Amino acid sequence: MPFPEKFLDLFDPNIKAILFLATVNAQGIPQVTPVWFDHDGEHILINTNEGRVKDRNMKNQPDVAMAIQDPNDPYRYLGIRGMVVSFTREGADEHIHMLSMRYHNKPWKYRDGQKRIIFKIEPVSFDEHD
């Protein structure tokens, strides 16, 4: 499903929009996390550390909801319902370095034992708010 054209500006790396990711744990309790994000033209890409709550939740329950907020207008955002279609550690270290340079203009600083993972999320529906 293509991203809505009038919200493509939120996917521009220079905008540095934040994505709010909602996941659900095994007990059905929701959790929301603001995250850096990327895309491949069709999917949302989320990079996290293995073992975090969102990592465990997305591996156990692939249905997610997201909102990308316009940093220049907090009432303009794109809501997305999606499904995790894959996850991999391959390329995850390079990906987090790229995101860190995009959002903070400095390389990613690893903590001991950190193992990065990329989740690929396919949008199922959009909810446009502008």
KOLGU-4560 file (N, C-alpha, C; in nm, 3 decimals, padded with zeros to 5 digits):
<recs>
<n_xx: 00.085 n_yy: -00.118 n_zz: 00.000 ca_xx: 00.000 ca_yy: 00.000 ca_zz: 00.000 c_xx: 00.090 c_yy: 00.124 c_zz: 00.000 mol: A seq: 1 type: MET>
<n_xx: 00.078 n_yy: 00.210 n_zz: -00.100 ca_xx: 00.165 ca_yy: 00.329 ca_zz: -00.108 c_xx: 00.132 c_yy: 00.431 c_zz: 00.002 mol: A seq: 2 type: PRO>
<n_xx: 00.235 n_yy: 00.502 n_zz: 00.045 ca_xx: 00.216 ca_yy: 00.607 ca_zz: 00.144 c_xx: 00.136 c_yy: 00.721 c_zz: 00.081 mol: A seq: 3 type: PHE>
<n_xx: 00.044 n_yy: 00.783 n_zz: 00.157 ca_xx: -00.036 ca_yy: 00.893 ca_zz: 00.101 c_xx: 00.052 c_yy: 01.009 c_zz: 00.053 mol: A seq: 4 type: PRO>
<n_xx: 00.028 n_yy: 01.053 n_zz: -00.067 ca_xx: 00.112 ca_yy: 01.154 ca_zz: -00.131 c_xx: 00.122 c_yy: 01.283 c_zz: -00.049 mol: A seq: 5 type: GLU>
<n_xx: 00.011 n_yy: 01.328 n_zz: 00.010 ca_xx: 00.017 ca_yy: 01.456 ca_zz: 00.081 c_xx: 00.091 c_yy: 01.447 c_zz: 00.215 mol: A seq: 6 type: LYS>
<n_xx: 00.137 n_yy: 01.327 n_zz: 00.253 ca_xx: 00.216 ca_yy: 01.310 ca_zz: 00.375 c_xx: 00.359 c_yy: 01.265 c_zz: 00.347 mol: A seq: 7 type: PHE>
<n_xx: 00.398 n_yy: 01.262 n_zz: 00.221 ca_xx: 00.532 ca_yy: 01.216 ca_zz: 00.185 c_xx: 00.641 c_yy: 01.305 c_zz: 00.246 mol: A seq: 8 type: LEU>
<n_xx: 00.609 n_yy: 01.430 n_zz: 00.275 ca_xx: 00.708 ca_yy: 01.519 ca_zz: 00.336 c_xx: 00.755 c_yy: 01.465 c_zz: 00.472 mol: A seq: 9 type: ASP>
<n_xx: 00.669 n_yy: 01.391 n_zz: 00.543 ca_xx: 00.705 ca_yy: 01.336 ca_zz: 00.674 c_xx: 00.809 c_yy: 01.224 c_zz: 00.662 mol: A seq: 10 type: LEU>
<n_xx: 00.828 n_yy: 01.172 n_zz: 00.542 ca_xx: 00.925 ca_yy: 01.066 ca_zz: 00.518 c_xx: 01.059 c_yy: 01.122 c_zz: 00.470 mol: A seq: 11 type: PHE>
<n_xx: 01.065 n_yy: 01.253 n_zz: 00.451 ca_xx: 01.189 ca_yy: 01.319 ca_zz: 00.408 c_xx: 01.289 c_yy: 01.315 c_zz: 00.523 mol: A seq: 12 type: ASP>
<n_xx: 01.410 n_yy: 01.260 n_zz: 00.502 ca_xx: 01.509 ca_yy: 01.251 ca_zz: 00.610 c_xx: 01.545 c_yy: 01.386 c_zz: 00.673 mol: A seq: 13 type: PRO>
<n_xx: 01.531 n_yy: 01.494 n_zz: 00.597 ca_xx: 01.564 ca_yy: 01.627 ca_zz: 00.651 c_xx: 01.460 c_yy: 01.678 c_zz: 00.750 mol: A seq: 14 type: ASN>
<n_xx: 01.340 n_yy: 01.622 n_zz: 00.747 ca_xx: 01.232 ca_yy: 01.666 ca_zz: 00.837 c_xx: 01.254 c_yy: 01.612 c_zz: 00.978 mol: A seq: 15 type: ILE>
<n_xx: 01.312 n_yy: 01.493 n_zz: 00.990 ca_xx: 01.341 ca_yy: 01.429 ca_zz: 01.119 c_xx: 01.214 c_yy: 01.408 c_zz: 01.203 mol: A seq: 16 type: LYS>
<n_xx: 01.107 n_yy: 01.364 n_zz: 01.137 ca_xx: 00.982 ca_yy: 01.335 ca_zz: 01.207 c_xx: 01.001 c_yy: 01.214 c_zz: 01.298 mol: A seq: 17 type: ALA>
<n_xx: 00.929 n_yy: 01.212 n_zz: 01.407 ca_xx: 00.931 ca_yy: 01.102 ca_zz: 01.501 c_xx: 00.807 c_yy: 01.015 c_zz: 01.477 mol: A seq: 18 type: ILE>
<n_xx: 00.825 n_yy: 00.884 n_zz: 01.487 ca_xx: 00.716 ca_yy: 00.789 ca_zz: 01.473 c_xx: 00.682 c_yy: 00.734 c_zz: 01.612 mol: A seq: 19 type: LEU>
<n_xx: 00.554 n_yy: 00.735 n_zz: 01.646 ca_xx: 00.508 ca_yy: 00.676 ca_zz: 01.771 c_xx: 00.455 c_yy: 00.537 c_zz: 01.739 mol: A seq: 20 type: PHE>
<n_xx: 00.520 n_yy: 00.437 n_zz: 01.796 ca_xx: 00.492 ca_yy: 00.296 ca_zz: 01.768 c_xx: 00.412 c_yy: 00.234 c_zz: 01.883 mol: A seq: 21 type: LEU>
<n_xx: 00.296 n_yy: 00.180 n_zz: 01.851 ca_xx: 00.213 ca_yy: 00.111 ca_zz: 01.950 c_xx: 00.219 c_yy: -00.039 c_zz: 01.924 mol: A seq: 22 type: ALA>
<n_xx: 00.257 n_yy: -00.113 n_zz: 02.028 ca_xx: 00.262 ca_yy: -00.259 ca_zz: 02.023 c_xx: 00.178 c_yy: -00.313 c_zz: 02.138 mol: A seq: 23 type: THR>
<n_xx: 00.153 n_yy: -00.443 n_zz: 02.136 ca_xx: 00.072 ca_yy: -00.506 ca_zz: 02.241 c_xx: 00.146 c_yy: -00.628 c_zz: 02.294 mol: A seq: 24 type: VAL>
<n_xx: 00.149 n_yy: -00.642 n_zz: 02.427 ca_xx: 00.220 ca_yy: -00.757 ca_zz: 02.484 c_xx: 00.128 c_yy: -00.879 c_zz: 02.491 mol: A seq: 25 type: ASN>
<n_xx: 00.181 n_yy: -00.990 n_zz: 02.541 ca_xx: 00.106 ca_yy: -01.117 ca_zz: 02.545 c_xx: -00.019 c_yy: -01.109 c_zz: 02.632 mol: A seq: 26 type: ALA>
<n_xx: -00.021 n_yy: -01.016 n_zz: 02.727 ca_xx: -00.139 ca_yy: -01.000 ca_zz: 02.813 c_xx: -00.240 c_yy: -00.900 c_zz: 02.754 mol: A seq: 27 type: GLN>
<n_xx: -00.210 n_yy: -00.848 n_zz: 02.636 ca_xx: -00.300 ca_yy: -00.754 ca_zz: 02.570 c_xx: -00.283 c_yy: -00.610 c_zz: 02.614 mol: A seq: 28 type: GLY>
<n_xx: -00.174 n_yy: -00.581 n_zz: 02.684 ca_xx: -00.149 ca_yy: -00.446 ca_zz: 02.733 c_xx: -00.071 c_yy: -00.368 c_zz: 02.628 mol: A seq: 29 type: ILE>
<n_xx: -00.123 n_yy: -00.252 n_zz: 02.585 ca_xx: -00.053 ca_yy: -00.174 ca_zz: 02.482 c_xx: 00.067 c_yy: -00.099 c_zz: 02.541 mol: A seq: 30 type: PRO>
<n_xx: 00.162 n_yy: -00.070 n_zz: 02.452 ca_xx: 00.281 ca_yy: 00.006 ca_zz: 02.487 c_xx: 00.312 c_yy: 00.098 c_zz: 02.371 mol: A seq: 31 type: GLN>
<n_xx: 00.342 n_yy: 00.224 n_zz: 02.397 ca_xx: 00.374 ca_yy: 00.321 ca_zz: 02.292 c_xx: 00.515 c_yy: 00.374 c_zz: 02.315 mol: A seq: 32 type: VAL>
<n_xx: 00.591 n_yy: 00.380 n_zz: 02.206 ca_xx: 00.729 ca_yy: 00.427 ca_zz: 02.213 c_xx: 00.755 c_yy: 00.523 c_zz: 02.098 mol: A seq: 33 type: THR>
<n_xx: 00.813 n_yy: 00.642 n_zz: 02.125 ca_xx: 00.859 ca_yy: 00.727 ca_zz: 02.015 c_xx: 00.990 c_yy: 00.671 c_zz: 01.962 mol: A seq: 34 type: PRO>
<n_xx: 01.001 n_yy: 00.660 n_zz: 01.829 ca_xx: 01.120 ca_yy: 00.601 ca_zz: 01.769 c_xx: 01.163 c_yy: 00.677 c_zz: 01.644 mol: A seq: 35 type: VAL>
<n_xx: 01.292 n_yy: 00.664 n_zz: 01.612 ca_xx: 01.341 ca_yy: 00.703 ca_zz: 01.481 c_xx: 01.289 c_yy: 00.600 c_zz: 01.382 mol: A seq: 36 type: TRP>
<n_xx: 01.275 n_yy: 00.638 n_zz: 01.257 ca_xx: 01.227 ca_yy: 00.542 ca_zz: 01.158 c_xx: 01.287 c_yy: 00.572 c_zz: 01.022 mol: A seq: 37 type: PHE>
<n_xx: 01.271 n_yy: 00.475 n_zz: 00.936 ca_xx: 01.315 ca_yy: 00.484 ca_zz: 00.799 c_xx: 01.210 c_yy: 00.410 c_zz: 00.716 mol: A seq: 38 type: ASP>
<n_xx: 01.227 n_yy: 00.409 n_zz: 00.586 ca_xx: 01.135 ca_yy: 00.333 ca_zz: 00.499 c_xx: 01.210 c_yy: 00.287 c_zz: 00.377 mol: A seq: 39 type: HIS>
<n_xx: 01.152 n_yy: 00.191 n_zz: 00.308 ca_xx: 01.212 ca_yy: 00.141 ca_zz: 00.185 c_xx: 01.123 c_yy: 00.171 c_zz: 00.064 mol: A seq: 40 type: ASP>
<n_xx: 01.030 n_yy: 00.264 n_zz: 00.082 ca_xx: 00.936 ca_yy: 00.299 ca_zz: -00.026 c_xx: 00.803 c_yy: 00.229 c_zz: -00.011 mol: A seq: 41 type: GLY>
<n_xx: 00.801 n_yy: 00.113 n_zz: 00.056 ca_xx: 00.678 ca_yy: 00.037 ca_zz: 00.078 c_xx: 00.654 c_yy: 00.002 c_zz: 00.224 mol: A seq: 42 type: GLU>
<n_xx: 00.761 n_yy: -00.010 n_zz: 00.301 ca_xx: 00.752 ca_yy: -00.054 ca_zz: 00.440 c_xx: 00.814 c_yy: 00.050 c_zz: 00.533 mol: A seq: 43 type: HIS>
<n_xx: 00.766 n_yy: 00.053 n_zz: 00.655 ca_xx: 00.828 ca_yy: 00.129 ca_zz: 00.763 c_xx: 00.938 c_yy: 00.040 c_zz: 00.822 mol: A seq: 44 type: ILE>
<n_xx: 01.054 n_yy: 00.098 n_zz: 00.849 ca_xx: 01.165 ca_yy: 00.025 ca_zz: 00.908 c_xx: 01.194 c_yy: 00.082 c_zz: 01.047 mol: A seq: 45 type: LEU>
<n_xx: 01.187 n_yy: -00.005 n_zz: 01.147 ca_xx: 01.213 ca_yy: 00.033 ca_zz: 01.286 c_xx: 01.336 c_yy: -00.044 c_zz: 01.334 mol: A seq: 46 type: ILE>
<n_xx: 01.431 n_yy: 00.027 n_zz: 01.391 ca_xx: 01.553 ca_yy: -00.034 ca_zz: 01.442 c_xx: 01.550 c_yy: -00.025 c_zz: 01.594 mol: A seq: 47 type: ASN>
<n_xx: 01.568 n_yy: -00.137 n_zz: 01.661 ca_xx: 01.568 ca_yy: -00.138 ca_zz: 01.807 c_xx: 01.672 c_yy: -00.237 c_zz: 01.859 mol: A seq: 48 type: THR>
<n_xx: 01.686 n_yy: -00.241 n_zz: 01.988 ca_xx: 01.776 ca_yy: -00.336 ca_zz: 02.052 c_xx: 01.697 c_yy: -00.462 c_zz: 02.085 mol: A seq: 49 type: ASN>
<n_xx: 01.755 n_yy: -00.578 n_zz: 02.055 ca_xx: 01.688 ca_yy: -00.703 ca_zz: 02.092 c_xx: 01.669 c_yy: -00.709 c_zz: 02.242 mol: A seq: 50 type: GLU>
<n_xx: 01.553 n_yy: -00.758 n_zz: 02.283 ca_xx: 01.522 ca_yy: -00.770 ca_zz: 02.424 c_xx: 01.438 c_yy: -00.657 c_zz: 02.480 mol: A seq: 51 type: GLY>
<n_xx: 01.425 n_yy: -00.548 n_zz: 02.407 ca_xx: 01.339 ca_yy: -00.438 ca_zz: 02.453 c_xx: 01.193 c_yy: -00.480 c_zz: 02.442 mol: A seq: 52 type: ARG>
<n_xx: 01.108 n_yy: -00.407 n_zz: 02.512 ca_xx: 00.965 ca_yy: -00.440 ca_zz: 02.514 c_xx: 00.908 c_yy: -00.442 c_zz: 02.372 mol: A seq: 53 type: VAL>
<n_xx: 00.936 n_yy: -00.341 n_zz: 02.292 ca_xx: 00.880 ca_yy: -00.337 ca_zz: 02.156 c_xx: 00.931 c_yy: -00.453 c_zz: 02.072 mol: A seq: 54 type: LYS>
<n_xx: 01.055 n_yy: -00.494 n_zz: 02.092 ca_xx: 01.111 ca_yy: -00.611 ca_zz: 02.022 c_xx: 01.032 c_yy: -00.736 c_zz: 02.058 mol: A seq: 55 type: ASP>
<n_xx: 01.014 n_yy: -00.761 n_zz: 02.185 ca_xx: 00.939 ca_yy: -00.880 ca_zz: 02.229 c_xx: 00.795 c_yy: -00.875 c_zz: 02.181 mol: A seq: 56 type: ARG>
<n_xx: 00.732 n_yy: -00.758 n_zz: 02.194 ca_xx: 00.593 ca_yy: -00.744 ca_zz: 02.153 c_xx: 00.574 c_yy: -00.770 c_zz: 02.004 mol: A seq: 57 type: ASN>
<n_xx: 00.660 n_yy: -00.711 n_zz: 01.920 ca_xx: 00.643 ca_yy: -00.728 ca_zz: 01.775 c_xx: 00.672 c_yy: -00.870 c_zz: 01.730 mol: A seq: 58 type: MET>
<n_xx: 00.760 n_yy: -00.941 n_zz: 01.800 ca_xx: 00.786 ca_yy: -01.081 ca_zz: 01.766 c_xx: 00.669 c_yy: -01.170 c_zz: 01.804 mol: A seq: 59 type: LYS>
<n_xx: 00.598 n_yy: -01.134 n_zz: 01.911 ca_xx: 00.485 ca_yy: -01.215 ca_zz: 01.958 c_xx: 00.352 c_yy: -01.175 c_zz: 01.896 mol: A seq: 60 type: ASN>
<n_xx: 00.337 n_yy: -01.048 n_zz: 01.861 ca_xx: 00.211 ca_yy: -00.995 ca_zz: 01.806 c_xx: 00.248 c_yy: -00.898 c_zz: 01.694 mol: A seq: 61 type: GLN>
<n_xx: 00.236 n_yy: -00.941 n_zz: 01.568 ca_xx: 00.284 ca_yy: -00.859 ca_zz: 01.457 c_xx: 00.196 c_yy: -00.739 c_zz: 01.420 mol: A seq: 62 type: PRO>
<n_xx: 00.076 n_yy: -00.729 n_zz: 01.476 ca_xx: -00.010 ca_yy: -00.614 ca_zz: 01.448 c_xx: 00.038 c_yy: -00.494 c_zz: 01.528 mol: A seq: 63 type: ASP>
<n_xx: 00.059 n_yy: -00.381 n_zz: 01.460 ca_xx: 00.105 ca_yy: -00.260 ca_zz: 01.525 c_xx: 00.024 c_yy: -00.141 c_zz: 01.475 mol: A seq: 64 type: VAL>
<n_xx: 00.032 n_yy: -00.032 n_zz: 01.549 ca_xx: -00.024 ca_yy: 00.096 ca_zz: 01.505 c_xx: 00.085 c_yy: 00.201 c_zz: 01.522 mol: A seq: 65 type: ALA>
<n_xx: 00.084 n_yy: 00.300 n_zz: 01.435 ca_xx: 00.187 ca_yy: 00.403 ca_zz: 01.437 c_xx: 00.126 c_yy: 00.538 c_zz: 01.406 mol: A seq: 66 type: MET>
<n_xx: 00.194 n_yy: 00.642 n_zz: 01.450 ca_xx: 00.160 ca_yy: 00.778 ca_zz: 01.411 c_xx: 00.291 c_yy: 00.851 c_zz: 01.385 mol: A seq: 67 type: ALA>
<n_xx: 00.300 n_yy: 00.915 n_zz: 01.269 ca_xx: 00.415 ca_yy: 00.999 ca_zz: 01.236 c_xx: 00.367 c_yy: 01.142 c_zz: 01.249 mol: A seq: 68 type: ILE>
<n_xx: 00.426 n_yy: 01.214 n_zz: 01.343 ca_xx: 00.383 ca_yy: 01.350 ca_zz: 01.372 c_xx: 00.468 c_yy: 01.451 c_zz: 01.296 mol: A seq: 69 type: GLN>
<n_xx: 00.402 n_yy: 01.551 n_zz: 01.240 ca_xx: 00.472 ca_yy: 01.660 ca_zz: 01.172 c_xx: 00.541 c_yy: 01.746 c_zz: 01.278 mol: A seq: 70 type: ASP>
<n_xx: 00.674 n_yy: 01.757 n_zz: 01.275 ca_xx: 00.743 ca_yy: 01.835 ca_zz: 01.377 c_xx: 00.711 c_yy: 01.985 c_zz: 01.371 mol: A seq: 71 type: PRO>
<n_xx: 00.653 n_yy: 02.031 n_zz: 01.259 ca_xx: 00.618 ca_yy: 02.172 ca_zz: 01.245 c_xx: 00.473 c_yy: 02.201 c_zz: 01.279 mol: A seq: 72 type: ASN>
<n_xx: 00.391 n_yy: 02.097 n_zz: 01.293 ca_xx: 00.249 ca_yy: 02.112 ca_zz: 01.325 c_xx: 00.204 c_yy: 01.987 c_zz: 01.400 mol: A seq: 73 type: ASP>
<n_xx: 00.201 n_yy: 01.992 n_zz: 01.534 ca_xx: 00.172 ca_yy: 01.872 ca_zz: 01.613 c_xx: 00.032 c_yy: 01.814 c_zz: 01.590 mol: A seq: 74 type: PRO>
<n_xx: -00.058 n_yy: 01.890 n_zz: 01.527 ca_xx: -00.193 ca_yy: 01.838 ca_zz: 01.501 c_xx: -00.204 c_yy: 01.772 c_zz: 01.365 mol: A seq: 75 type: TYR>
<n_xx: -00.094 n_yy: 01.777 n_zz: 01.288 ca_xx: -00.089 ca_yy: 01.709 ca_zz: 01.157 c_xx: -00.007 c_yy: 01.581 c_zz: 01.175 mol: A seq: 76 type: ARG>
<n_xx: -00.070 n_yy: 01.469 n_zz: 01.146 ca_xx: 00.001 ca_yy: 01.342 ca_zz: 01.158 c_xx: -00.062 c_yy: 01.238 c_zz: 01.069 mol: A seq: 77 type: TYR>
<n_xx: 00.017 n_yy: 01.135 n_zz: 01.042 ca_xx: -00.030 ca_yy: 01.022 ca_zz: 00.963 c_xx: -00.040 c_yy: 00.902 c_zz: 01.054 mol: A seq: 78 type: LEU>
<n_xx: -00.161 n_yy: 00.851 n_zz: 01.073 ca_xx: -00.182 ca_yy: 00.728 ca_zz: 01.148 c_xx: -00.168 c_yy: 00.610 c_zz: 01.054 mol: A seq: 79 type: GLY>
<n_xx: -00.104 n_yy: 00.505 n_zz: 01.101 ca_xx: -00.081 ca_yy: 00.386 ca_zz: 01.018 c_xx: -00.111 c_yy: 00.261 c_zz: 01.100 mol: A seq: 80 type: ILE>
<n_xx: -00.189 n_yy: 00.172 n_zz: 01.044 ca_xx: -00.202 ca_yy: 00.038 ca_zz: 01.101 c_xx: -00.119 c_yy: -00.053 c_zz: 01.013 mol: A seq: 81 type: ARG>
<n_xx: -00.045 n_yy: -00.143 n_zz: 01.077 ca_xx: 00.044 ca_yy: -00.225 ca_zz: 00.997 c_xx: 00.069 c_yy: -00.362 c_zz: 01.057 mol: A seq: 82 type: GLY>
<n_xx: 00.146 n_yy: -00.439 n_zz: 00.983 ca_xx: 00.179 ca_yy: -00.576 ca_zz: 01.021 c_xx: 00.329 c_yy: -00.595 c_zz: 01.002 mol: A seq: 83 type: MET>
<n_xx: 00.395 n_yy: -00.645 n_zz: 01.106 ca_xx: 00.536 ca_yy: -00.680 ca_zz: 01.094 c_xx: 00.546 c_yy: -00.799 c_zz: 00.998 mol: A seq: 84 type: VAL>
<n_xx: 00.621 n_yy: -00.781 n_zz: 00.890 ca_xx: 00.633 ca_yy: -00.887 ca_zz: 00.791 c_xx: 00.768 c_yy: -00.958 c_zz: 00.798 mol: A seq: 85 type: VAL>
<n_xx: 00.866 n_yy: -00.895 n_zz: 00.862 ca_xx: 00.996 ca_yy: -00.960 ca_zz: 00.881 c_xx: 01.079 c_yy: -00.882 c_zz: 00.981 mol: A seq: 86 type: SER>
<n_xx: 01.184 n_yy: -00.947 n_zz: 01.030 ca_xx: 01.284 ca_yy: -00.880 ca_zz: 01.112 c_xx: 01.417 c_yy: -00.948 c_zz: 01.091 mol: A seq: 87 type: PHE>
<n_xx: 01.525 n_yy: -00.869 n_zz: 01.104 ca_xx: 01.659 ca_yy: -00.921 ca_zz: 01.078 c_xx: 01.763 c_yy: -00.841 c_zz: 01.154 mol: A seq: 88 type: THR>
<n_xx: 01.872 n_yy: -00.906 n_zz: 01.185 ca_xx: 01.988 ca_yy: -00.836 ca_zz: 01.242 c_xx: 02.082 c_yy: -00.792 c_zz: 01.130 mol: A seq: 89 type: ARG>
<n_xx: 02.066 n_yy: -00.851 n_zz: 01.012 ca_xx: 02.153 ca_yy: -00.818 ca_zz: 00.899 c_xx: 02.138 c_yy: -00.671 c_zz: 00.861 mol: A seq: 90 type: GLU>
<n_xx: 02.249 n_yy: -00.598 n_zz: 00.863 ca_xx: 02.249 ca_yy: -00.456 ca_zz: 00.828 c_xx: 02.198 c_yy: -00.365 c_zz: 00.938 mol: A seq: 91 type: GLY>
<n_xx: 02.160 n_yy: -00.421 n_zz: 01.052 ca_xx: 02.100 ca_yy: -00.339 ca_zz: 01.159 c_xx: 02.200 c_yy: -00.241 c_zz: 01.220 mol: A seq: 92 type: ALA>
<n_xx: 02.326 n_yy: -00.280 n_zz: 01.234 ca_xx: 02.426 ca_yy: -00.189 ca_zz: 01.290 c_xx: 02.448 c_yy: -00.069 c_zz: 01.199 mol: A seq: 93 type: ASP>
<n_xx: 02.460 n_yy: -00.093 n_zz: 01.070 ca_xx: 02.477 ca_yy: 00.016 ca_zz: 00.974 c_xx: 02.353 c_yy: 00.105 c_zz: 00.972 mol: A seq: 94 type: GLU>
<n_xx: 02.236 n_yy: 00.043 n_zz: 00.982 ca_xx: 02.111 ca_yy: 00.117 ca_zz: 00.979 c_xx: 02.098 c_yy: 00.211 c_zz: 01.099 mol: A seq: 95 type: HIS>
<n_xx: 02.133 n_yy: 00.165 n_zz: 01.220 ca_xx: 02.122 ca_yy: 00.252 ca_zz: 01.338 c_xx: 02.224 c_yy: 00.366 c_zz: 01.331 mol: A seq: 96 type: ILE>
<n_xx: 02.340 n_yy: 00.340 n_zz: 01.271 ca_xx: 02.439 ca_yy: 00.448 ca_zz: 01.252 c_xx: 02.383 c_yy: 00.555 c_zz: 01.158 mol: A seq: 97 type: HIS>
<n_xx: 02.319 n_yy: 00.511 n_zz: 01.049 ca_xx: 02.259 ca_yy: 00.605 ca_zz: 00.954 c_xx: 02.150 c_yy: 00.688 c_zz: 01.023 mol: A seq: 98 type: MET>
<n_xx: 02.064 n_yy: 00.621 n_zz: 01.101 ca_xx: 01.957 ca_yy: 00.694 ca_zz: 01.171 c_xx: 02.014 c_yy: 00.792 c_zz: 01.272 mol: A seq: 99 type: LEU>
<n_xx: 02.118 n_yy: 00.753 n_zz: 01.344 ca_xx: 02.179 ca_yy: 00.841 ca_zz: 01.442 c_xx: 02.239 c_yy: 00.965 c_zz: 01.374 mol: A seq: 100 type: SER>
<n_xx: 02.302 n_yy: 00.946 n_zz: 01.261 ca_xx: 02.356 ca_yy: 01.061 ca_zz: 01.187 c_xx: 02.242 c_yy: 01.151 c_zz: 01.139 mol: A seq: 101 type: MET>
<n_xx: 02.132 n_yy: 01.091 n_zz: 01.095 ca_xx: 02.017 ca_yy: 01.169 ca_zz: 01.047 c_xx: 01.955 c_yy: 01.250 c_zz: 01.160 mol: A seq: 102 type: ARG>
<n_xx: 01.931 n_yy: 01.188 n_zz: 01.272 ca_xx: 01.858 ca_yy: 01.253 ca_zz: 01.381 c_xx: 01.946 c_yy: 01.334 c_zz: 01.476 mol: A seq: 103 type: TYR>
<n_xx: 02.076 n_yy: 01.296 n_zz: 01.490 ca_xx: 02.163 ca_yy: 01.363 ca_zz: 01.587 c_xx: 02.296 c_yy: 01.412 c_zz: 01.532 mol: A seq: 104 type: HIS>
<n_xx: 02.321 n_yy: 01.385 n_zz: 01.404 ca_xx: 02.448 ca_yy: 01.424 ca_zz: 01.341 c_xx: 02.571 c_yy: 01.370 c_zz: 01.413 mol: A seq: 105 type: ASN>
<n_xx: 02.558 n_yy: 01.252 n_zz: 01.471 ca_xx: 02.675 ca_yy: 01.186 ca_zz: 01.531 c_xx: 02.654 c_yy: 01.035 c_zz: 01.527 mol: A seq: 106 type: LYS>
<n_xx: 02.763 n_yy: 00.960 n_zz: 01.526 ca_xx: 02.753 ca_yy: 00.814 ca_zz: 01.519 c_xx: 02.681 c_yy: 00.756 c_zz: 01.640 mol: A seq: 107 type: PRO>
<n_xx: 02.621 n_yy: 00.640 n_zz: 01.619 ca_xx: 02.552 ca_yy: 00.568 ca_zz: 01.726 c_xx: 02.654 c_yy: 00.519 c_zz: 01.828 mol: A seq: 108 type: TRP>
<n_xx: 02.620 n_yy: 00.535 n_zz: 01.954 ca_xx: 02.708 ca_yy: 00.489 ca_zz: 02.062 c_xx: 02.646 c_yy: 00.364 c_zz: 02.124 mol: A seq: 109 type: LYS>
<n_xx: 02.716 n_yy: 00.252 n_zz: 02.108 ca_xx: 02.666 ca_yy: 00.124 ca_zz: 02.158 c_xx: 02.684 c_yy: 00.112 c_zz: 02.308 mol: A seq: 110 type: TYR>
<n_xx: 02.589 n_yy: 00.042 n_zz: 02.370 ca_xx: 02.601 ca_yy: 00.003 ca_zz: 02.509 c_xx: 02.644 c_yy: -00.143 c_zz: 02.511 mol: A seq: 111 type: ARG>
<n_xx: 02.704 n_yy: -00.187 n_zz: 02.620 ca_xx: 02.752 ca_yy: -00.326 ca_zz: 02.630 c_xx: 02.642 c_yy: -00.425 c_zz: 02.598 mol: A seq: 112 type: ASP>
<n_xx: 02.675 n_yy: -00.522 n_zz: 02.514 ca_xx: 02.585 ca_yy: -00.632 ca_zz: 02.484 c_xx: 02.470 c_yy: -00.599 c_zz: 02.390 mol: A seq: 113 type: GLY>
<n_xx: 02.467 n_yy: -00.479 n_zz: 02.337 ca_xx: 02.356 ca_yy: -00.438 ca_zz: 02.252 c_xx: 02.360 c_yy: -00.513 c_zz: 02.118 mol: A seq: 114 type: GLN>
<n_xx: 02.243 n_yy: -00.565 n_zz: 02.078 ca_xx: 02.227 ca_yy: -00.631 ca_zz: 01.948 c_xx: 02.110 c_yy: -00.566 c_zz: 01.877 mol: A seq: 115 type: LYS>
<n_xx: 02.139 n_yy: -00.499 n_zz: 01.768 ca_xx: 02.037 ca_yy: -00.425 ca_zz: 01.695 c_xx: 01.959 c_yy: -00.519 c_zz: 01.602 mol: A seq: 116 type: ARG>
<n_xx: 01.833 n_yy: -00.481 n_zz: 01.576 ca_xx: 01.745 ca_yy: -00.558 ca_zz: 01.490 c_xx: 01.655 c_yy: -00.460 c_zz: 01.415 mol: A seq: 117 type: ILE>
<n_xx: 01.627 n_yy: -00.490 n_zz: 01.288 ca_xx: 01.538 ca_yy: -00.407 ca_zz: 01.205 c_xx: 01.407 c_yy: -00.482 c_zz: 01.185 mol: A seq: 118 type: ILE>
<n_xx: 01.296 n_yy: -00.415 n_zz: 01.213 ca_xx: 01.163 ca_yy: -00.468 ca_zz: 01.185 c_xx: 01.108 c_yy: -00.400 c_zz: 01.061 mol: A seq: 119 type: PHE>
<n_xx: 01.056 n_yy: -00.481 n_zz: 00.969 ca_xx: 00.993 ca_yy: -00.431 ca_zz: 00.846 c_xx: 00.842 c_yy: -00.441 c_zz: 00.866 mol: A seq: 120 type: LYS>
<n_xx: 00.774 n_yy: -00.326 n_zz: 00.855 ca_xx: 00.630 ca_yy: -00.320 ca_zz: 00.881 c_xx: 00.557 c_yy: -00.279 c_zz: 00.753 mol: A seq: 121 type: ILE>
<n_xx: 00.462 n_yy: -00.361 n_zz: 00.713 ca_xx: 00.381 ca_yy: -00.332 ca_zz: 00.595 c_xx: 00.256 c_yy: -00.255 c_zz: 00.638 mol: A seq: 122 type: GLU>
<n_xx: 00.234 n_yy: -00.135 n_zz: 00.582 ca_xx: 00.111 ca_yy: -00.062 ca_zz: 00.613 c_xx: -00.012 c_yy: -00.137 c_zz: 00.561 mol: A seq: 123 type: PRO>
<n_xx: -00.115 n_yy: -00.142 n_zz: 00.644 ca_xx: -00.242 ca_yy: -00.205 ca_zz: 00.607 c_xx: -00.348 c_yy: -00.098 c_zz: 00.581 mol: A seq: 124 type: VAL>
<n_xx: -00.342 n_yy: 00.011 n_zz: 00.659 ca_xx: -00.435 ca_yy: 00.122 ca_zz: 00.638 c_xx: -00.373 c_yy: 00.251 c_zz: 00.692 mol: A seq: 125 type: SER>
<n_xx: -00.425 n_yy: 00.363 n_zz: 00.640 ca_xx: -00.378 ca_yy: 00.496 ca_zz: 00.681 c_xx: -00.494 c_yy: 00.577 c_zz: 00.736 mol: A seq: 126 type: PHE>
<n_xx: -00.463 n_yy: 00.665 n_zz: 00.828 ca_xx: -00.559 ca_yy: 00.756 ca_zz: 00.889 c_xx: -00.495 c_yy: 00.894 c_zz: 00.881 mol: A seq: 127 type: ASP>
<n_xx: -00.541 n_yy: 00.977 n_zz: 00.788 ca_xx: -00.477 ca_yy: 01.107 ca_zz: 00.760 c_xx: -00.539 c_yy: 01.218 c_zz: 00.843 mol: A seq: 128 type: GLU>
<n_xx: -00.451 n_yy: 01.295 n_zz: 00.909 ca_xx: -00.495 ca_yy: 01.409 ca_zz: 00.992 c_xx: -00.412 c_yy: 01.531 c_zz: 00.956 mol: A seq: 129 type: HIS>
<n_xx: -00.476 n_yy: 01.627 n_zz: 00.886 ca_xx: -00.406 ca_yy: 01.750 ca_zz: 00.853 c_xx: -00.492 c_yy: 01.873 c_zz: 00.866 mol: A seq: 130 type: ASP>
</recs>
